[in-house]
Amino acid sequence: MTPEHQRLAEANAGSKPWRKFGPYVAERQWGTVREDYSANGDAWNFTTHDQARSRAYRWGEEALAGFCDDQQTICFGLGLWNGQDAILKERLFGLSNPEGNHGEDVKEVYYYLDATPTHSYQRMLYKYPQHAFPYEWLVSENARRDRSRPEFELMDTAMFLENRYFDVFVEFAKADAEDILIQLTIVNRGPDHTTLHLLPQLWFRNTWAWGNDEYRPKLSATSDNHLHAEHKDLGALTLYCDEQPNLLFCDNNTNNDRLYNAPSDEQFFKDGINDYLLHGQAGAVNPARTGTKAAAHYELAIGPETTRVVRLRLAAPGLETPFSTFDQTLRLRQAEADQFYQVLQADLTDADARNVQRQAFAGMLWCKQFYYYDVPVWLKGDPALPPPPPERLDGRNGSGWQHLNNQHIISMPDTWEYPWYAAWDLAFHCLPLAQLDAEFAKNQLLLLCRDWYMHPNGQLPAYEWKLADVNPPVHAYAVWRVFKIDQKARGDAGDVAFLETIFHRLLLNFTWWVNRKDRDGRNIFEGGFLGLDNIGVFDRSAPLPYGGYLEQADGTAWVAMYALNMMRIALQLSQTNPVYQDLASKFFEHFLYIAEAMTNVANEHMDLWDDEDEFYYDALNTPDRGHELLKVRSLVGLIPLFAVEVIDEDLLTSAPKFLERMNWFLDNRPILASLVSRWQEPGKGARHLLSLLRGHRVKRLLARMLDEAEFLSPYGVRSLSRYHATHPFIFRGTETQFTVNYEPAESQTSLFGGNSNWRGPIWMPMNFMLIESLQRFHHYYGDDFKVEYPTNSGQTVTLLEVADALTTRLTKLFLRDPETGRRACFGDDKQLQNDPHFRDYLWFHEYFHGDNGHGLGASHQTGWTGLIAKLLQPRSGS
């Protein structure tokens, strides 16, 4: 057991709070729904980046390289000033949704380089330009560009020419659970001597300004020039500062005068350090050297290609020599992190693959955030402030979610563009997280099913932008996968208590799907956009322009998969409690009726399979046009591959009541029986295949999916067939027409939202599920079942070989090409591709160009793109 594994064991046993402190501070709080108290729900304009330095937040904090306790009582973050910028660099900059030609995204260059699951060691890199940061240039150029042009990024400016920037490495290492070493290493990469103002900051989250609790904690200077912190809940801590910096104090209070031209009883505001340093306003900081926000100001003169190191330590008061063992402890935690990953990556021999995987894991761990959102309080407002506009009660999250009160550490898609959880993203996050910290992954899955998250009717909250949106039901899938990953690591029967607890909560959610999303009780499901924002003809979350409704191939397939996931969990639970055999039978029956509806066994007018194209499509049903297939070749038609489960003989014999019920169906419901394939393998007993597709349809769908002229890209499976580049789908209505074209990169349309695009690029989670589905189909069909790969190549391979080939294509997004040394995800950026100070640092984008693999969308969405860490791991039974 490595020291990090020992810390995890202590944290899980409750004997030591190793997870108490971590990188739990978001990179953006401005522009979020939580901080929006407008009448019209315009979150992006109610709190802006320009206001952020002056506004005290109600629900959480933001920081550059932030670190805090698990209730975000006290926060640490970084402040930087190059002597040129108009504002202190305390937070990352990016565009709001209305400002971006393709929607909001961060306009900075930074990387998460390393992390351990208890946050005993963490490392990140921020690249800070030495020229004035081009805030206005980024805004104006992106506003000038239309959707036909790519977004204008910081790397497109002149900021990094001649290496005129600082590399700012930030490291955290825990000497103990509540004893945190902080090392800041600054490298001047440029050719000239220059000065950097470095301002490590400590502050309390503002809990006193809202009229609920007037207690105000206190920061003050010690006699030996350190920062002392006192809080009634946290106790006393000291931020020990090496090298005698100048300590600056203000308060984490809103500057009403700057924002609203309104007087205030307060004197030293949140932006006081900014105004003191940049504008020479001596009265902006407290001369008494006390407050609720403070900075240690280091003015560093740094020569070209020269490194400076600053050390700090957040620990209990009274340490006489806080830095005597600092270097030794930091190196030890680095070595222990290496040990942890040596064990995890024991079967991964390629050095570049290990680097990519470790940074993917680091991003997953850096994106754990403190998330606080109490909807009834948010709607009602606080006693010390004017009440929110009454229109809010009828607006976003205004009705139906007043039970929701979230206040936990949660895995976020990323901490700038999506600094809030998303239900289906989180399910995917938990697979790679389970490799690192299975207890955390299991608790994340349980969290969304708790009473203060899950709606009383059984719906899971989608995300704060609209809690009532419908995400694909992948929670049970993630529960089963995490259980199996954990079971293999434990080497025992697995955490049955976890599985049983969450199964009962998922019963409520499955019932919600059946009752709310099956319009006429025909086992054909809708669901809305289901995360696939721009992939269809219409916005599936809005009323259809010609009335009627959609029968969704993906919605129906997702629920069929959900039924199989629940059946498999019930069968596992039946190993220790036979009662669950009856529930397994119930979900087996659910699946059969959904499969019957999708495969046109009994109701021709409901069929979503097109015999001519041999593909699944959504169907539009209107009073005037009747039942009409919308023939867009997209992921919608491939998702039915996800609904597949193989039941082995030994599992059936261990569940005799389930077997009896299954055989009754097979004997007495011959139409339904035809949906269950059975294969007798000599010496291994019987296997049963439960799938929406028989062998012929599997082959026909794969013929399109594996066609390089359609779905198959050099880097994975596209979300829309390239066929539509030359054959756009056109829906002609009475007054207008709707067109779907293949778009391999950023969306040319804004059908669903500013940054939404499933129309062509490669998305990691869908590719991951396709790979796992092919592996399950192979488990049933074996090596005798072969398909042409690629289509029209004349070469046939097994389904397992197809899964492995798709995995290889996806890993090529990140790994260096052995011949050219290029990484596809970097595109044509020569500095990213070739510069030794860039080329081995990775971003894990939201999605990737469908033809060349260039990373697109949110640059740091390590969340579901972090699945690459799982794919890089050599295949095993988990």
URGIJO-V568020 format. One record per backbone hydrogen bond with DSSP energy under -0.5 kcal/mol. NH is the residue of the N-H (numbers start at 1). CO is the residue of the C=O. If there is no record, write none. Layout:
BEGIN
NH_CO / NH_CO
END
This chain:
BEGIN
6_2 / 7_3 / 8_4 / 9_5 / 10_6 / 11_7 / 12_8 / 13_9 / 14_10 / 14_11 / 15_10 / 16_10 / 18_16 / 20_17 / 22_68 / 24_22 / 26_24 / 26_61 / 27_415 / 28_415 / 32_29 / 36_33 / 37_35 / 43_41 / 45_42 / 46_42 / 47_43 / 52_48 / 53_49 / 54_51 / 55_51 / 56_54 / 63_26 / 64_90 / 65_63 / 67_76 / 68_22 / 69_74 / 70_20 / 72_69 / 75_203 / 76_67 / 77_201 / 78_64 / 79_199 / 80_89 / 81_197 / 89_80 / 90_88 / 92_27 / 95_105 / 99_96 / 100_96 / 102_103 / 105_95 / 107_93 / 110_108 / 111_125 / 113_111 / 113_123 / 114_123 / 116_121 / 119_116 / 122_172 / 123_114 / 124_170 / 125_111 / 126_168 / 127_109 / 128_126 / 128_166 / 129_127 / 130_164 / 131_164 / 135_133 / 138_134 / 139_135 / 140_136 / 141_137 / 142_138 / 143_139 / 144_140 / 145_141 / 149_146 / 153_151 / 156_153 / 157_154 / 161_158 / 163_160 / 164_161 / 165_163 / 166_128 / 167_187 / 168_126 / 168_166 / 169_167 / 169_185 / 170_124 / 171_183 / 172_122 / 173_181 / 174_120 / 175_173 / 175_179 / 176_179 / 179_176 / 180_314 / 181_173 / 181_179 / 182_312 / 183_171 / 184_310 / 185_169 / 185_183 / 186_184 / 186_308 / 187_167 / 187_185 / 188_306 / 189_165 / 189_187 / 194_302 / 196_300 / 197_81 / 198_196 / 198_298 / 199_79 / 199_197 / 200_296 / 201_77 / 202_294 / 203_75 / 204_292 / 205_73 / 207_205 / 217_215 / 218_230 / 219_291 / 220_228 / 221_289 / 222_226 / 225_222 / 227_239 / 228_220 / 228_226 / 229_237 / 230_218 / 231_235 / 235_231 / 237_229 / 238_315 / 239_227 / 240_238 / 240_313 / 242_240 / 242_311 / 244_241 / 246_297 / 247_245 / 248_295 / 250_293 / 253_251 / 255_54 / 256_254 / 259_255 / 260_256 / 261_256 / 261_257 / 262_256 / 269_267 / 270_253 / 272_269 / 275_271 / 276_272 / 277_273 / 278_274 / 279_275 / 280_276 / 281_275 / 282_280 / 284_281 / 285_282 / 286_249 / 287_285 / 289_286 / 291_219 / 292_250 / 293_250 / 294_202 / 295_248 / 296_200 / 297_246 / 297_295 / 298_198 / 298_296 / 300_196 / 300_298 / 301_299 / 302_194 / 302_300 / 305_188 / 305_190 / 306_303 / 308_186 / 310_184 / 312_182 / 313_240 / 314_180 / 315_238 / 315_313 / 319_316 / 320_318 / 324_321 / 329_325 / 330_326 / 331_327 / 332_328 / 333_329 / 334_330 / 335_331 / 336_332 / 337_333 / 338_334 / 339_335 / 340_336 / 341_337 / 342_338 / 343_339 / 344_340 / 345_341 / 346_343 / 348_345 / 349_347 / 354_350 / 355_351 / 356_352 / 357_353 / 358_354 / 359_355 / 360_356 / 361_357 / 362_358 / 363_359 / 364_360 / 365_361 / 366_362 / 367_363 / 368_365 / 369_367 / 369_410 / 370_24 / 371_408 / 373_406 / 375_373 / 375_404 / 378_374 / 379_375 / 380_376 / 381_377 / 384_210 / 385_382 / 389_37 / 392_389 / 393_390 / 394_391 / 395_392 / 398_395 / 404_401 / 405_452 / 406_373 / 408_371 / 410_369 / 410_408 / 412_367 / 412_410 / 413_420 / 414_418 / 419_416 / 420_418 / 423_462 / 426_422 / 427_423 / 428_424 / 429_425 / 430_426 / 431_428 / 432_428 / 433_429 / 434_430 / 435_431 / 435_432 / 436_432 / 436_433 / 437_433 / 441_437 / 442_438 / 443_439 / 444_440 / 445_441 / 446_442 / 447_443 / 448_444 / 449_446 / 450_447 / 453_450 / 454_450 / 455_459 / 458_455 / 462_467 / 466_463 / 469_466 / 471_469 / 474_472 / 478_474 / 479_475 / 480_476 / 481_477 / 482_478 / 483_479 / 484_480 / 485_481 / 486_482 / 487_483 / 488_484 / 489_485 / 490_486 / 491_487 / 492_487 / 496_494 / 499_495 / 500_496 / 501_497 / 502_498 / 503_499 / 504_500 / 505_501 / 506_502 / 507_503 / 508_504 / 508_505 / 509_505 / 510_506 / 511_507 / 512_508 / 513_509 / 514_510 / 515_511 / 516_512 / 517_513 / 519_517 / 521_518 / 526_517 / 530_470 / 530_527 / 532_529 / 533_531 / 535_532 / 540_538 / 542_539 / 547_544 / 549_621 / 551_619 / 552_525 / 552_550 / 553_551 / 556_552 / 557_553 / 558_554 / 559_555 / 560_556 / 561_557 / 562_558 / 563_559 / 564_560 / 565_561 / 566_562 / 567_563 / 568_564 / 569_565 / 570_566 / 571_567 / 572_568 / 573_569 / 574_570 / 575_572 / 576_573 / 577_573 / 580_577 / 581_578 / 582_579 / 583_579 / 584_580 / 585_581 / 586_582 / 587_583 / 588_584 / 589_585 / 590_586 / 591_587 / 592_588 / 593_589 / 594_590 / 595_591 / 596_592 / 597_593 / 598_594 / 599_595 / 600_597 / 601_596 / 602_596 / 604_602 / 606_603 / 607_604 / 608_598 / 610_615 / 611_609 / 614_610 / 615_610 / 617_608 / 618_630 / 619_551 / 620_628 / 621_549 / 622_620 / 622_626 / 626_622 / 628_620 / 628_626 / 630_618 / 631_629 / 632_630 / 633_631 / 634_632 / 635_719 / 637_634 / 638_635 / 639_635 / 641_638 / 642_639 / 643_640 / 644_642 / 645_690 / 647_688 / 648_646 / 649_686 / 652_648 / 653_649 / 654_650 / 655_652 / 659_655 / 660_656 / 661_657 / 662_658 / 663_659 / 664_660 / 665_661 / 666_662 / 667_663 / 668_664 / 669_665 / 673_669 / 674_670 / 675_672 / 676_673 / 677_675 / 677_689 / 679_687 / 681_679 / 681_685 / 682_680 / 684_681 / 685_681 / 687_679 / 688_647 / 689_677 / 690_645 / 690_688 / 691_675 / 691_689 / 692_640 / 692_643 / 698_694 / 699_695 / 700_696 / 701_697 / 702_698 / 703_699 / 704_700 / 704_701 / 705_701 / 706_702 / 707_704 / 708_706 / 710_707 / 711_704 / 712_707 / 713_711 / 713_716 / 716_713 / 718_711 / 718_716 / 719_761 / 721_633 / 722_710 / 724_721 / 725_722 / 726_722 / 726_723 / 727_723 / 729_740 / 731_738 / 732_730 / 733_731 / 733_736 / 738_731 / 740_729 / 741_739 / 742_724 / 743_759 / 756_753 / 760_758 / 762_848 / 763_717 / 767_763 / 768_764 / 769_765 / 770_766 / 771_767 / 772_768 / 773_769 / 774_770 / 775_771 / 776_772 / 777_773 / 778_774 / 779_775 / 780_776 / 780_777 / 781_777 / 782_778 / 784_781 / 785_782 / 786_784 / 787_797 / 789_795 / 790_706 / 791_706 / 793_790 / 797_787 / 799_785 / 802_798 / 803_799 / 804_800 / 805_801 / 806_802 / 807_803 / 808_804 / 809_805 / 810_806 / 811_807 / 812_808 / 813_810 / 814_811 / 815_811 / 817_822 / 821_817 / 824_812 / 824_822 / 825_813 / 826_823 / 827_824 / 829_826 / 830_828 / 833_829 / 834_830 / 835_831 / 838_835 / 839_835 / 841_838 / 844_859 / 845_843 / 846_856 / 846_858 / 847_856 / 848_762 / 849_854 / 850_744 / 853_849 / 855_825 / 856_847 / 861_858 / 862_860 / 863_413 / 865_861 / 866_862 / 867_864 / 868_865 / 869_866 / 870_867 / 871_867 / 872_868 / 873_869
END
